Amino acid sequence: MQKLNADKMFRKPSPSVDDWKGLEYAPYEDLVELNEAGLLILENDIIVYGNPSFFRVMERPQEEVIGQSIFHFTAEEDLAELQRQFAELLSGEISLLTNNFRVKLDGDKVKFFSLHAKVKSEKGGVYTLYAASGNSTARVLAKRELVRTKSKFEAMYRNMLDGIFIYNYVTEKTEDCNDAAVRVLNYDTKEEVLEKNRFDYIPQFSHHFPGSDLHEITRMHGVMVVEGKSFFTRGVFNIKGGGQILANVNVVPTFDKVGEAYVIFHDTTDTVTQRRALKASEKRYRDIFENSHEAISLFDVETGKIIDCNENALQLYGVKSKAQLENLPRGNFHENFFKNHKDAKKYIKSKIKEAKEKGRAFATFEAVKLTGEEFVYEGVFVLNKNEKSKLEMLTFARDIQDRLNAEKEKNKLIGELVEAKKEIDQQNKELQKYIESNLQLENFAYFASHDLRTPLRSIISFTQLLKKSMQDKMGKIDEEYMQFIVDAGVNMQRLIEDLLSFSRINTEALKFEKITTIDLLLEIEKELSVLRESKSATICYCNMPSLIFADRTKIKQLFQNLITNGLKFIEKGKQPQLKISGEETERYWQFSISDNGIGIDEEYKDKIFLMFKRLHNSTEYEGTGIGLAMCKKIIEQHDGQIWFESEVSKGTTFYFTIRKYMDDEI
Ligand code: ADP
């Protein structure tokens, strides 16, 4: 066998199979046979030679491999690519084929097969290729894993919702950050973030951490990173455009460079705010619960046990503590509470059903406190599922015993009022009738007296004429009769005049004017001079107001009547002494007319002012009984009052008031 010179072999291109064939000793034979790498020779794609390592990698015996196309062993997914590269190699487009493709093994198993092939010779269109192959599965998988891990990390870094900085605590530079960091801090571009250092992000002071110097704490964090320590902290970040966010922050040194760390922060502003809001709302509801005027209780629907209740509920149930409620002897709260024990369960069941159907149920029943006190319970039941989906019943209740009592009392009062009103209505009706009849009477009095005046005057005049012409022809008796007629006529005339004056008080409109009091009184005195002088009466005036504001005609009538009565009602022969006084009060002028006459008995205090009321007959003291009734009417028209004080046989004082008018009212 020809021995090949190693130098020659190296200088020459690699030997062909033919070169090796017939050689007694091939210097590379051992190298090829013993090589760890699989070595093979292909003619075009047909495997014509393989060393033992090659068959080991292929996991097949030599007979199954030699003479087969390399494509026969190639997995479907890599076939096209391998064939393409083969074509390029054979056409000379590439000089070396380097490929990793999957080799089909038994079953569905595949393994990565690395192939490095070169064209070495061409014989009649058949190319001989020398190739080295190996099991590249582990390497390929490791590489793929690396790529996957890297891309996984990249994807996470890019797409995470948490913000990440790569921050150097020594150089105080933000080396990188992800999109979330830009977004969470409200910046528009990554560059804006990278320009800043951590003292720009972190405020020195914040109301979220009262009393803390956050910059000082941040500096301490730098020391920890340099020492290679990871840590977690809660922090505040300034965001672009003002405002702050709260964040949970994880800081993990990279160990690539001293002081370099990943700063991963999670925006908790909403969570913190929500938690605070939740706390505040829980507190609000607790406050309402504790301070409500209603008795509020919460029951477990299944067991009927009370879960919670407020202070008012304890009072309503007549217990001192919740524990006392929980330990009620029968276990079932309602059975102790309902006055009618038998129906309690049924009633509650029906209310739960109603609440389920309508959202809530109203309940009213007679109840007993644990103290034994009975009362009327009124409440609203509302059903609710708790966080464990257990049915709970919330009750808002109150003791309405007092209200019912008050209502009863109110209804009783209303009943009484209705009765009283009926009575008043009845009285009003009667009063109305009375007023109507009174008005009719007054009208009648006016027209009757007015119309009676003329015929009466004729009767009196003609009687007097008749008396004159019959003077000699009448006997004494006839004369007396005649005189009766004349006297009766005169009396009637007086009565009619008085009646007419009385009815005029109402029919004639009031004419208020300023009156000089003393002038008015002297005028009256003059008009009454005949009567006064006949009785040798004295009249004195005391403390008279100079001016009053009133209806002159009526006030004159008033004084006239009272003075006439004072002169008239006195024992025969006694000299009348009248005193007329005035007095000013805040709103009224008060006048009094005192006499030394016969006096009036106390029992006539009110009656005396009624029409036609006379205490004496007309033979004793003449009159019509209309004067005082008229006075009362006049006084009423002047917003005043009239009354008297008297002592029988000693004298009487009549008082009356009339309203004073202010200058601006006049
Ligand atoms: P008349 O004077 O026409 O009788 P009055 O209405 O003025 O009617 O008085 C009613 C009655 O009151 C009088 O009849 C008299 O009995 C009594 N009376 C009135 N004034 C006095 C008085 N000053 N003293 C005593 N009795 C009086």
Boltz pocket constraint, residues with backbone or C-beta under 6 A from the ligand:
constraints:
  - pocket:
      binder: B
      contacts: [[A, 561], [A, 562], [A, 565], [A, 566], [A, 569], [A, 595], [A, 597], [A, 598], [A, 599], [A, 600], [A, 608], [A, 610], [A, 613], [A, 614], [A, 615], [A, 616], [A, 621], [A, 622], [A, 623], [A, 624], [A, 625], [A, 626], [A, 627], [A, 628], [A, 629], [A, 652]]
      max_distance: 6.0
